Amino acid sequence: MAVFTLTQNMSQRIDNEPAYILHTRPWKETSLIVDAFTAGHGRVGLVARGARRAHAVLKTRLLAFQPLILSWAGKGGLKTLHAAEWQGGALQLSGRALICGFYVNELILRLLPPDDPHPALFRHYEQTLHALAGVDEPGPVLRRFELALLSELGYAQTLDRTVEGVPVEPSARYGYVFGQGVVQTQDGDVLCSGKALLDMTAGNYTDARTLAESKRLMRALINHYLGDKPLHTRQLLLDLQAL
């Protein structure tokens, strides 16, 4: 269990926090800036001092998709990483699953505000990584995570009822209005069948039409909240599919 204390200068210290690395980038001559997704503190920015030195232990541990225990201290936007321990149970993502894993990481980096805890989303992230490692078709896994992420952040409204509270009928077609939810008219930002909306609520993507409509709805929602800047990993997936 993670613990934290406050030092005399009000600098917060966090010890033994379960986490995954989302992204790293060089900083100064020998260090790294690390974006981590943690169980109890959400997305945090850390400085790993000396991590780029030739024999630095941290360099071999700050890898994506590996369950870690992190300890850090500091205040403000960037804290100082003090320790990173591997929990065991390393995940082996390769090929398309690896790119999908980086896509999930990029979604968290772009949409989740820093220092905003989401323990349920952290658990869903772990489940998503394990699911990606064991499936040939990642589409349903990605749709479940996208919906969980957008719902946690308040961006995706209830899908099995309209904004007026009327239950969705599987045989009807509906619109989806950004910031509001499902509407009974077909004048929304995205159109979707009632069956697809109900399937998404249940996490059931066995129907090919549901999978296609859910992809369209999730893409529209994500694009709306991302703004003009596209996702790099999504474009990479599109390029691979075109080969």
C-alpha positions as CSV (number, residue, x, y, z in Angstrom):
1,M,0.0,0.0,0.0
2,A,1.3,3.4,-0.9
3,V,2.1,5.8,2.0
4,F,2.8,9.5,1.9
5,T,4.2,12.1,4.3
6,L,4.8,15.8,4.3
7,T,8.3,17.2,4.9
8,Q,8.9,20.5,6.7
9,N,8.9,22.5,3.4
10,M,5.5,20.9,2.6
11,S,7.1,18.6,-0.1
12,Q,5.0,15.5,-0.4
13,R,6.7,12.1,-0.3
14,I,5.0,9.0,-1.8
15,D,6.4,5.5,-1.1
16,N,5.5,2.2,-2.6
17,E,2.9,3.3,-5.2
18,P,1.8,0.8,-7.9
19,A,2.3,2.4,-11.3
20,Y,3.0,1.9,-15.0
21,I,5.2,4.1,-17.2
22,L,3.3,5.9,-19.9
23,H,6.2,7.8,-21.6
24,T,9.7,8.9,-21.0
25,R,11.8,11.6,-22.6
26,P,15.4,12.8,-22.2
27,W,16.0,15.7,-19.8
28,K,19.4,17.5,-19.5
29,E,22.4,15.3,-20.0
30,T,21.8,12.2,-17.9
31,S,18.2,12.3,-16.7
32,L,14.7,11.4,-17.9
33,I,11.3,13.0,-17.5
34,V,8.8,10.2,-16.8
35,D,5.0,10.2,-17.2
36,A,3.6,7.5,-14.9
37,F,0.0,6.3,-14.3
38,T,-0.4,5.4,-10.7
39,A,-3.1,3.7,-8.7
40,G,-3.6,6.3,-6.0
41,H,-2.4,9.6,-7.6
42,G,-3.4,9.3,-11.2
43,R,-1.0,10.6,-13.8
44,V,2.2,12.1,-12.3
45,G,5.3,13.7,-13.8
46,L,8.6,12.6,-12.4
47,V,12.3,13.4,-12.9
48,A,14.5,10.3,-12.9
49,R,17.9,11.9,-12.2
50,G,20.9,10.0,-13.7
51,A,18.6,7.4,-15.4
52,R,20.4,7.8,-18.7
53,R,23.8,7.0,-17.4
54,A,25.4,3.8,-18.8
55,H,25.0,1.7,-15.7
56,A,22.0,3.3,-14.1
57,V,19.6,0.7,-12.5
58,L,16.6,2.9,-13.2
59,K,17.2,2.8,-17.0
60,T,16.4,-0.9,-17.1
61,R,13.2,-0.5,-15.0
62,L,11.4,2.5,-16.5
63,L,9.8,0.6,-19.3
64,A,6.2,0.7,-20.5
65,F,3.7,-2.0,-19.6
66,Q,5.7,-3.4,-16.7
67,P,4.1,-3.3,-13.2
68,L,6.2,-1.2,-11.0
69,I,6.3,0.2,-7.4
70,L,7.5,3.8,-7.5
71,S,8.6,6.2,-4.7
72,W,9.0,9.9,-5.2
73,A,9.0,13.3,-3.4
74,G,8.5,16.9,-4.3
75,K,5.9,19.5,-5.0
76,G,4.6,21.2,-8.1
77,G,4.3,19.7,-11.6
78,L,7.5,17.6,-11.5
79,K,8.5,15.4,-8.6
80,T,11.8,13.6,-8.1
81,L,11.7,9.8,-8.5
82,H,13.7,8.0,-5.8
83,A,13.0,4.3,-6.5
84,A,11.4,2.0,-9.0
85,E,11.0,-1.7,-8.2
86,W,9.6,-4.3,-10.6
87,Q,6.5,-6.1,-9.2
88,G,6.9,-9.2,-11.4
89,G,4.5,-10.5,-14.0
90,A,6.0,-8.7,-17.0
91,L,3.7,-8.4,-20.0
92,Q,4.9,-9.3,-23.4
93,L,3.2,-7.1,-26.0
94,S,4.4,-7.3,-29.5
95,G,3.3,-6.3,-33.0
96,R,-0.1,-4.8,-33.3
97,A,-0.8,-5.4,-29.6
98,L,2.3,-3.3,-28.7
99,I,1.1,-0.4,-30.8
100,C,-2.4,-0.7,-29.2
101,G,-0.8,-0.5,-25.8
102,F,1.0,2.7,-26.8
103,Y,-2.3,4.0,-28.1
104,V,-3.9,3.4,-24.7
105,N,-1.0,5.2,-23.0
106,E,-1.3,8.1,-25.4
107,L,-5.0,8.4,-24.6
108,I,-4.3,8.7,-20.9
109,L,-1.5,11.2,-21.5
110,R,-3.7,13.4,-23.6
111,L,-7.0,13.2,-21.7
112,L,-6.3,12.5,-18.1
113,P,-5.3,15.6,-16.1
114,P,-2.3,15.3,-13.9
115,D,-2.6,14.4,-10.2
116,D,-6.2,13.3,-10.7
117,P,-6.7,9.9,-9.0
118,H,-8.8,7.3,-10.8
119,P,-8.3,3.9,-9.0
120,A,-11.0,2.2,-11.1
121,L,-9.5,3.4,-14.3
122,F,-6.1,2.1,-13.1
123,R,-7.5,-1.4,-12.6
124,H,-9.2,-1.2,-16.0
125,Y,-5.9,-0.2,-17.6
126,E,-4.2,-3.3,-16.0
127,Q,-7.0,-5.5,-17.3
128,T,-6.6,-3.9,-20.8
129,L,-2.9,-4.6,-21.0
130,H,-3.4,-8.3,-20.0
131,A,-6.3,-8.6,-22.5
132,L,-4.2,-7.1,-25.3
133,A,-1.4,-9.6,-24.6
134,G,-3.8,-12.5,-25.2
135,V,-6.1,-11.6,-28.2
136,D,-5.7,-11.6,-31.9
137,E,-8.4,-8.9,-32.5
138,P,-7.8,-5.9,-30.2
139,G,-10.9,-3.9,-31.3
140,P,-13.3,-4.9,-28.5
141,V,-10.5,-4.5,-25.9
142,L,-9.8,-0.9,-27.1
143,R,-13.5,0.0,-27.2
144,R,-14.0,-1.1,-23.6
145,F,-11.1,0.9,-22.4
146,E,-12.0,4.0,-24.4
147,L,-15.5,3.9,-23.0
148,A,-14.2,3.4,-19.4
149,L,-11.8,6.3,-19.8
150,L,-14.3,8.7,-21.2
151,S,-16.9,7.7,-18.6
152,E,-14.5,8.1,-15.8
153,L,-13.7,11.6,-17.0
154,G,-17.3,12.5,-17.5
155,Y,-17.0,12.8,-21.3
156,A,-19.2,9.8,-22.2
157,Q,-22.8,9.9,-20.9
158,T,-25.0,6.9,-20.1
159,L,-25.7,4.9,-23.3
160,D,-28.7,2.8,-22.3
161,R,-31.0,5.8,-21.7
162,T,-31.7,9.0,-23.5
163,V,-31.0,12.4,-22.0
164,E,-34.7,12.4,-21.1
165,G,-34.3,9.2,-19.1
166,V,-36.1,7.0,-21.7
167,P,-34.7,3.4,-22.0
168,V,-33.0,2.8,-25.4
169,E,-34.8,0.4,-27.7
170,P,-32.5,-2.0,-29.6
171,S,-34.6,-1.7,-32.8
172,A,-34.5,2.2,-32.9
173,R,-31.8,4.6,-34.1
174,Y,-30.5,7.5,-32.0
175,G,-28.3,10.5,-32.1
176,Y,-25.5,11.2,-29.7
177,V,-24.8,14.9,-28.7
178,F,-21.4,15.7,-27.3
179,G,-21.7,16.9,-23.7
180,Q,-25.3,15.6,-23.4
181,G,-25.7,12.0,-24.4
182,V,-28.1,9.9,-26.3
183,V,-31.1,11.7,-27.9
184,Q,-34.2,10.2,-29.5
185,T,-33.9,12.2,-32.7
186,Q,-31.3,11.5,-35.4
187,D,-29.9,15.0,-35.3
188,G,-27.0,14.3,-33.0
189,D,-23.3,14.6,-33.6
190,V,-23.1,10.8,-34.2
191,L,-25.8,8.3,-35.2
192,C,-26.0,4.9,-33.6
193,S,-28.4,2.0,-33.4
194,G,-30.1,1.2,-30.1
195,K,-28.6,-2.4,-30.2
196,A,-25.1,-1.0,-30.5
197,L,-25.6,1.3,-27.6
198,L,-27.0,-1.5,-25.4
199,D,-24.2,-3.8,-26.5
200,M,-21.6,-1.2,-25.5
201,T,-23.2,-0.8,-22.1
202,A,-22.9,-4.5,-21.6
203,G,-19.4,-4.7,-23.0
204,N,-20.6,-7.1,-25.7
205,Y,-18.8,-6.6,-29.0
206,T,-19.5,-9.9,-30.7
207,D,-21.8,-8.3,-33.3
208,A,-19.7,-6.9,-36.2
209,R,-22.2,-4.0,-36.6
210,T,-21.8,-3.1,-32.9
211,L,-18.0,-3.1,-33.2
212,A,-18.1,-0.8,-36.3
213,E,-20.7,1.6,-34.8
214,S,-18.9,1.7,-31.4
215,K,-15.6,2.5,-33.2
216,R,-17.2,5.4,-35.0
217,L,-18.8,6.7,-31.8
218,M,-15.6,6.4,-29.7
219,R,-13.5,8.0,-32.4
220,A,-15.9,11.0,-32.7
221,L,-16.0,11.5,-28.9
222,I,-12.2,11.2,-28.6
223,N,-11.6,13.6,-31.5
224,H,-14.0,16.1,-30.0
225,Y,-12.2,16.2,-26.7
226,L,-8.7,16.1,-28.1
227,G,-9.3,19.0,-30.4
228,D,-7.1,19.6,-33.5
229,K,-4.1,17.6,-32.5
230,P,-4.3,14.0,-33.7
231,L,-3.1,10.9,-31.9
232,H,0.2,9.7,-33.3
233,T,-0.4,6.0,-32.5
234,R,-3.8,6.0,-34.1
235,Q,-2.3,7.2,-37.4
236,L,0.4,4.5,-37.1
237,L,-2.3,1.9,-36.7
238,L,-4.1,3.3,-39.8
239,D,-0.9,3.2,-41.8
240,L,-0.3,-0.4,-40.8
241,Q,-3.8,-1.4,-41.9
242,A,-3.2,0.2,-45.3
243,L,0.0,-1.9,-46.0
